[in-house]
């Protein structure tokens, strides 16, 4: 009788040991996931000579421009402590993402690997600058739509354009500008094509190019003016044109499917239309209240 008792005891201890081990591993994994999430959320670009910030606030010179019309204490948040290794991985990952988004442009311009690398560095630095400005404006109680905020955001945009023009030349910048303005339409159609492929009705390269150009033109009727969102477009007119060159199955998907749109799948045709209607209603209510 002793052997079965010993065996049961050993088995029970083993089970307890395994349960403890897996619990420890789960906790360690959760802690590591949380740590990485905190580090990535606190992502800051490496400090450079042209850095606009002190921490996540604006540098003193730029902050002085903002404070002219602000209401707030003027306190600047402290820079979060970040693991350099995590920041390096985050930067590398972002470069991969952007290299995919800009791949067609790089091929069209025939850029070298060195030029591509510098282009992506310029792009990520500009995005970080943009976040820095928005973060600081929020901390200072200044709306991004405020003239001071718009001035700072334009400054970031101008610096980005100047850096890319110095790298590629003025002529290439025309293509860069056109490509960037068409990116929301391009990514929307790429996502739609993914769904169409799963449904057995993939878009041809010509169909994708035509749809992309159609939506991009609707979003950017004035090459020098602001872009419209997907929700503000005349979709009835777009659908009428698309109907002429899409198959019935493809058109059904295009006109009736909520394909993920720009912004990591957060926005889409119908979601943005709903958002635009809500905003229009809010503006109408506000106007009625003021009269």
N, C-alpha and C positions, 0 to 999 in steps of 0.2 A: 504493500500500500504506500510505501514511502516514495517510490519512483513517480507514480502519477502526481502525488502531492508536490514533489520537487519540480516536476515538469510544469504543472499548473502555476507554481510560484514563479519559476523562471519566465514563463510566457507572460504572466501578469506584469512582471518587472520590465520585460522587453516592450510590452505594449505601452506602459507608462513612459518608458524612455523615448520610444518613437513619438508618442504624443507630445512630450516636452520638446523634442528636437524640432518637429514640424511647426509647433507653436512659435519656437524661437526664430525659426527661419522665416515664418510669415511676418513676425514682428520686425525682424531685421529688414525684410523686403519692403514692408510698409514704410519703415523709417527712411530707407534709402529713397523710395519713391517720393516721399514727402520732401526730403532734402533736395532732390533734383528739381521737384516742382517749384520749391521756394527759390532755388538758384536761377532757374530759367525765368521765373516771373520777375526776378530782380536783375535780369540781363542788362548789362551796360556795355557799350563798346569800349575798347581799350582807350585809355587816355592818350591824347595826341596834342601836338602844338596848337592845332586849330580847334581844340575842344571848346564847346560853347558853354559847358556846364561847370558848376561847382556842386558835386553830388548830382541830384536830379533836378536842381534848380538852375536858373539861368545864371550865366556869369554876371559879375557886377555891372558891366557896361550895358549888357542887354537887359538886365533886370531894371536898370534905371529907366530904360525906355518904356518898360511895361508899367512901372509904378505911377506914371503920370496920370493914368486914368483908372487905377485899381482901387478896390476897397478890400482891405485885409491887413494882416499883421506884417507881411513882408518876410515871414520866417521861411527859410529854405529847408526842406527835408534833408536829413543826413543821408549820405550815400550808403546803400546797403552793402554789407560785406559779402563778397562772392568768391567762390572757388574758381581760380583761374582756369583749371582744367575743365570745369563745367562750362565756363564762358567760351573757351576755345571750341568745345564740342558744339555748343549752341551756334557759334559763328559759322563753323564748318557746315552744320546742318542747314542753316539759312542760305548759305552760298549754293548748296546743292539745289534747294528749292528754287531759288532765283535763276540758277543756270538752266533749269528745265523751263521755267516760264519765259525766259529770254532766248531759248535755244534757236528758234526760227530766225530771230533778229541777228544773232551772232553768225549764223550760217549765211544770211543774206549779205551781211557786211564783210564776211570773210575775215573775222578777227582772229588774231593769234591767241594762244593760250595765255600769254602774258597780258594782252589787252583785255581778255575776258576776265581774268582775275582782278585786274585793276577796276574794270567797270563794275564788277560785283562789290568790291570794297567801297567804291564811291556810292553805290546804291544803298548798301547797308548802313553806311555812315549817315547818309541823308535821312533814312528812315529813323535811325536812332535820334538824330537831331530833331526830327519832327515830333517824336514822342517826348523828347526832352522839353520842347517848347510847350506842348499841350499840357504836360505834367506841371510845369512851372506856372502856366497861366491858371490852371485849376487851383494850385496851391495859393496863388495870389488873389483868387476870386475874380479873375478876368475871363470873360467868355471868349472862345476862339473866334467868334464872329465880330468881336470888338475891333475897331480900327487898329489898335495897337497889336492885338493878336494876329490880325491878318497881315500886318507889316512884317512881323517876325516869321510867320509861316512862309511868306513870299521870299523873305531873305534866305530861308533854308532851301526853297525851290530854286532860287537863282544860283545859290552856291553849288547845288547839285548839277544844274545845267552847265555852269561854267567848268566844273571839274570834268564832266563827260565831254564837253566841247574841246577842252585842252587835250584830252586823250584821243578823241576820234576825228576832230575837225568839225567845222561848222556845217558842211554839207551832210555829213553822216547824222548830225543831230536832228535834221529834218525827219529822217527815217526813224530815229529813236523816238521823237515826239509822236509821230503818227502811230508807231507800234504801241507805245504806252497808252495812248488814248483808245486804241482798239482792244487792249488786253481784257477788259471786262466782257466784251462781246465774244472774243476768242475763247476765253475760258468757259463761258456759258455754253457755247456751241460744242466745245470739246466734251463737256459733261453730258450734254444732250446726246452726242454721238455715242458715248459709252452706253447710255440706256438704250439707244436705238440698236446698237450692236447686240446687246443682250436679248432684244426682242426680235432679232433676225432681220432687221431692216437698217443696216449700217449706212451712214452717209458716205458718198463718194468724196474724194478730195475737192472736186469742183463744187459740189453741193455745200461742203463745209465752208469753202472760201466765199461763196456767194452769200450764204446766210450770215457769216461773220461780217462781211462788208455791209450787208443790208442793215444789221443791227448797229454796227459801229457808226454808220452814217447817220442813223436816227439818233444815236446818243451824242453825236458830235456834229450837229448841222453847221456850226461855225467853228472852223479850225482854230480860231484864236479865242473863242469864248468858252464858257464853262461846259462841262459834260452833263448830260441828263442821266438820271438813274433809269434802270430797267422799268421801274414802276411808272415813269412819266412818259413813256413812249406810246405812240399810236399803234397799238398791237393789231388793230383791225386792218390797217393799211399794210403792216408787215406781213400779216397772215395772208392777205390777198396776193401779195407778190410771191411769198413762199409756196403757195398752193400751186403755182405755175410750174415749178421745177422739182417738187417733192412727190414721191409716190404717195398713194392714199395712206398706207401704213405709217410712212415717215411723217406726213402732215398731221395725222392723228396724234402722234407722239409730240410733235413740235407745238401744236396748238392746244393740247390738253394735258400735257405731262408736266409735273412740277420738278423739272430737272434742277439739280443744285447749281447755283450761280456763283459769281465771284465771292471771295471772302470765306474760303474754306468750307464751302457748301452752306453757309448761313443764309445767304440771300438767293433769290430766284425770281423768275418772272412774276408769278402770282403772289408770292410773299411781298415783293416790292410794290406791286399794284395795291395790295391791301394796305401796306404802310402809307403809300401816297394818299389813299382815300381817307385814312385816319387823320393824317396831317392836314389834309384839305378841310375836313370836318372841324378839326380843332381851330384852324385859322378862321373858319366861318363863324364858329361860336365866339371866338375872341373878338372878331370884328363886330358881331351883333351886340356883344356885351358893352363894347366901347361906344356904341351909338344908342 
